[in-house]
Amino acid sequence: MGLLVLVSCAAVPGADVAGASVVAAQNGSVTTLCAEEDNISIGLSLPGPYQIGSFTIEATHPTYAWTVDHGDPDFSNCTPSGEPVYDFTAIRREVVTTPNASIVAVTKAKFWQPQGMTVIGDITATDVHYIAMHRQMYPGHSPEVLVVYADGYVRLKPFAPIGLSDTLFGTSVVVGPIEQTTRPFAMIDTLEYVPASDSLAITYANGQSVVLSILELTRDVFRLNVDASGLDLAEDQRFVDLRSMCVTEGNADADHISAIDVDGVLSTDTALAYAGGYGSDFFLFRQSLSIHNTSAPDIRVSNFAVSTSTAVEPGDADLDGNVNVYDLVRLANNYGLPGYRAWGDGDFSGDGKADVYDLAILANNYGHVGGSTGLTDDGAPIPEPATLALLALGGFTVWRRRRR
């Protein structure tokens, strides 16, 4: 009778709380012999008609201990990238100053794009290639903890462990409506520091936006929230790309990745061999002590908040503009099955499963007809909720019998 109640009611207590939202991961990594090439590329996108609300980026120290921090660049075995290079007048400007923090806007002598971003703080700076945020770790010492580049690359690191004054940056996270040329990027038009919320409001060249806010910054972790509700992504467009370097284990900024899949199973693989898939948590890390950027942090991207795109009807599995019995059949045929279930399989909540939460979404929107007359595709009247309940019960009963 539980299904009958869920389908018959207009609202179901707790039915809007599904499992962890999942996203699609694709590995575009290649091998390299150059320790200064970002050859690791793990892209994250939405696997259907969903929209991203927010997610978190977390930086933690490597799990191994080190005595020597190797930070010198190594350009052996490197060849020119072939990317264009544009000339600028190099300059550094402190655009934000507070008692415990500062932001420096940096224009480099050369950059791979013909323009930089505009940075707004206490003063406004133009043609900025990156900003560096400094935070006070103790009186008299404020290391860099966050860097945001004009091409959307974000780097973060916690305060140094006890006994150390600073550590190095390593893996980058590209954030935004990502495009691809010789590398993934998301060009920023303006970056504004918002003192009231201690956050960074970013507007991209295409008018879309995100907001970066610090959730936690200690000697152990730097956790950053990304409000991505201002993104309007194309189908399969990446909104995150994890970029790092791996020549081999022992000479890498990241050599392994762990991911939690739709069934909550944690798996680990080398960063180069990772097959991609659907998951709720992605952790790019080093398993072996590295001779390159030894102290640079491991990076986790997780806590995705995914909802239905406003361009579709919640519950419309076949995307015909109607929420009707055909959508219910799709949900019934996938209900409770393990593994990833797509929108077309009845996952309307974005957690990769076809379950009671999706049934509630379909029930609450059942009968929504995109500009039609309340008829199904074959001209039959849409069933009333009571009939829908019987269909649901019957469909799920058949489903269960077939799988005994």
N, C-alpha and C positions, 0 to 999 in steps of 0.2 A: 504493500500500500504506500510505501515511501515515495515511489515514483509517481503514483497517482496524485499525491498531495503536492509534490514539487511541480508537476505540470499544470495542475488545476489552479494553483495560486498565482496571483499577480506578482507577489513578492515573496521571496524565500529567505528567512533569517539565515545569515551567514553564507548565502549562495554567491555573494560577490567576493568571497575570499577564496581564491583558487590557490593552486600550488605556486611554486616559484616560477616566474616568467622565464621563458627560454628564448634564446636567439640562435641564429645560424652562424657557425664558424667555418671559414674557408682558409686553408693554408696555402699561401702563395710564396712560401720560402724557397730559396735556391741555395746551392752550395757556393762557397767563396773561399779564396785563400787570403783575402784582404781583410785585416782586422779593423779597418775603418769604414767598411761597407755595411749598411743595414740590409743584410740578406734575409733576415727573419721577418716575415709579414703574415700575421694572423688577423684576418679581417672579420668583423662582426657585422651582421645585417639582420633585418627582420624577415622571417620566413613566410610572410603572407601579408594580408591587408590589416596590419597592425600599425600602431604608432608608439614611439618610445617616449616615455615620460621622464624617467631619470635612471641613473645608475651610479655606482661608486667606483673610484679608482683608488687602490691602496698600495702603498710602497712600504716594504719591510726589509730589514737587513738580511743579507745572505745567512743561511743557517750554518755555514762553515766559519771557523775562526781564521784570522789572518794576522800576520805580523808585519808584512810589507804590503803597502797599498800601491800597486802598479797603475799609474795614471798617465804615463807618457804615451802619446800616439804612436802607432806602428804602421807606417805606410809601405813597408816591404810587401811585395806581391800585389800592390795596388796599381791600377791603371786609370787614366782620366775617365770620368763618368760620361762625358759627351754632352752634359747638360749646358745650357747657356749660362753665361756669367755676366752680371751687370755691375757697373761701377757706381759707388756712392761715396759720400764724404763721411768718414767714420766719426761717430760722436756718441757719448754717453750722457744721459740726462736723468737726474733723479726727479721723477714725476710725482711720487707720493712719499711723504715723510710723516710718520707717527712715532710716539714714544717707544713702541716695541717693534716697529716694522718699517720697511721702505720698499719702494719699487723703482728699479732703474730701467730706463728705456734705452736700448742699444741699437744703433745703426752700424752695421759692419761695412768695411771697405768694399766688399763684394758679396753678392747674393744671387741666388739662382732664379729669382723672380724680378721683374722690372720695377716692382713697387713694394713698399712695406705697408704696415698698418698704422692707423692713427691711434694713439694711446692718450686717454683722458684721465687725469688725476688732479693734483693741485695745479698742475700746468698741463698743456696739451703738446704732444710731440708727434711729428709726422714722419713718414717713411721709416718706421721702426721695424727692425728685423726680429727682435725678441725682447721680452721683458724678463727681468730677474727679480723675484720677490725674496727679500731678506727678512728673517724673523729672529727676534732676540732669544737666544738659547740660554744665556746668562748675561748679567750686566757687562757691557763692553764687548760682547761677541754676538754678532748677528749673521749667521751663514746664509747662503742661498739655499732655499728649500723648494722653490718652484720656478720653472722657466716655461714660458709660452712663446712659441715662434709664430711669425706671421703666416706660415703655411699650415698652421693647425697642430703642430707637434707640441706635446706637453710632456715635461719631465718633472718628476717630483722625488723627494727623498726625505726620510725622517731626520731629526736631529741625530748627531753622531752618538754612538754608544758611549757609555761611561768610560772615561780615560782617553777619549779622542775628541778633537775639536771640530772635525769636519769629515765628510765622506764624499764620494764621487757620484756623478750622474751616470746613467747607463741607458737602459731601455726607454724608448719614447712611446707615448700613446697619441696617435693622431685622432683628434676628436672633431666631429662636425659632419657636414654633407660632403663626403669624401669623393674626390675625382682621382683619376689615374693618368699620369703621363709616364715619365721615367721613374716616378715614385708616387705613392699615394699622398694626397695633400688636400687641405680644406682652407682656402685663402681667407684670411681675416681682414675685414674692412676696418672695424673699430674695436678697441678693447678699453672698457671703462672700469675703473676701480670705484666700487660703491661702498663708501665708508660705513653707512648705517648697517649693512649686513656683512661687511668685511668680505666682499665677494668680487669676482671679476665677471662683468657682463660683456659677452662677446657677440658681435654681429659679423656674419660672414659676407663675402662679396656678393652672394646671391640673395641677401636679405634675411636668411634664416639666422637663428641665434641659439646660444646656450648660456648658462650661468654656472660658474665654478665657485663652490663654497667649501671652506675648510671645515670638516667635521671633527678632526682630531689631529694634533701634531705633538708628538712626544719623541723621546729617544728611541722608541720602539717602532712607531708607525706614523705614517702620514696618510690620512684618509680624506679623500676629496669627493664631494657630491657634485654630480653633473646634472643640472636641470636641463633636460633636452627637449622639453615640450615645445620649444620654438623651432624644432626641425620639421621639415616637410619632405620626407625622403622619397625618392623614386623606388620602384620595385627592385629589391635585391641590392639597393645602394648601401654601402658600408657607412656606419656612423662611428665606428672605432676601428683602428688598425694598430695592432701591437707590433712595433718595429724594434728590432734588436740585431745583434751580431753574434754569429757562431761560426768560427772557423773549424773548431773541434772542441771537444770537452777539455777544459783546462785553458782554452783561449777563446773565451766567449763572454758576452754580457748576459746571455741566457742560453741554456742548452736543453732544457726540458719544459714541458707544459703539462699541467694537470687540469682536468676538466670534469665537472659534475654533469652527467647527462640527465635526460628527462626523467629517468627512473631513479635518480638520486645516487647513481653509481659513480664513484670516483675512479678515473683511469689516468695513467701517466704514460707519456711517451716522449721521445726526443723531439725537440722543436722542429727538426727537419723532417722527421718521419710522421708527425702527427697527421691523421687523416681528415681532421675536421669533423663536423657533425653539429648536433643541437645540444645546447647546454645552458646552465644557469650561472656557472662560475668558471672562470678561466684564470689560471695562475701560471705565469711565465717566470721561470726561475733557473738558478744554477745549482746543479747537483755536485759539481766538481770545483775545487779551488781554481780561480782563474788568474792568469798573468795579465789580464787586460781589465782595466777599471775594477780592480779587485773588490773594492768596498761598495760598488754600485748596487742598488736595491733590486729585490725581486718585485714583480708587479702583478697585482690581482685586479681583474675587472669583474664585477658581480652586482647583485642586488638590482637587477633590471626590473623596471616597472613598465609593463607593456599593456596597452589597451587596444580596443578595436578602432580602426581608422574611421574617421568621420565620413569617409567616402563610401562606406558600405553599411548595410543593415546588420546589426548584431544578430547572429543566428542564420544568416543567409549563406549556407555552406556552398551552394553551387553558384553563388554570385550572379543570380539572374534578377536581382532586385526584389525578390519576394522571400518571405519567411513562411514556409509551408511544409506540407507533408514530405516533400522530396528532401528537404533539409533534415527533417526528423529521421528519415530512413538512413541517410548518410551517417548521422550521429549514432543511430542504433547499431549499424554495422561495425562501428569502431569503438563502441562503448566499453571501457574497461580494458582494452587491449594494451599490452606492454609496448614499449618503444615509442618513438615519436609519432604523434598524430598531427597532421597539418590542418589548416583552416577548412579545407575541403573534406576532411575526415570528421569534422565536428568540433575542432578545438577553437572556441570563440573567446576563451579567456587568456590565451597566449601562454599557457603553461605546458604545451606540448602533449596534453592528454585529452581524451574525450570522456568526460565524466559528468557527475551530478551538477557541477557548476555550469558546464556548457548546456546541459539540459535546462537548467533554470534560465539561462540567458535566452535560449531558443523559445522557451515557454512564455517568457515575459515580452517577447517581441513577435510571437506567433500571430500571423494574420497581417503583418505589415506588408503592403503590396506597393511596389514602386510605380505609382501612377496608373495602377490597374483598377479593376472593378471588384476585387475580392474573390477572384476565381483562380484556380490553379492553372498550370501551364496547359492542361488539356481541356480547360473550360469548366471543370467541376467546381462547385462551391468549396471554399476552405472549411475544413471541419471545425466545429465548435470546440472549446477547451475540453469538454467532457469526452468528446470523440477522440480528440488528440491524446487524452490520457489513456484511453483504451488502446489506441494505436501504439503508444509508447510501451505500454505493458506487454502487448502482444508481440511487438517487434523484439523487445529485449528477451521475452520468453523464448522465442524462436532462436535468437542469437545464442542464448545459454544452452539450449538443447543441442544445437549444432556443434558446440564445443565440448560437450561431455565425452 
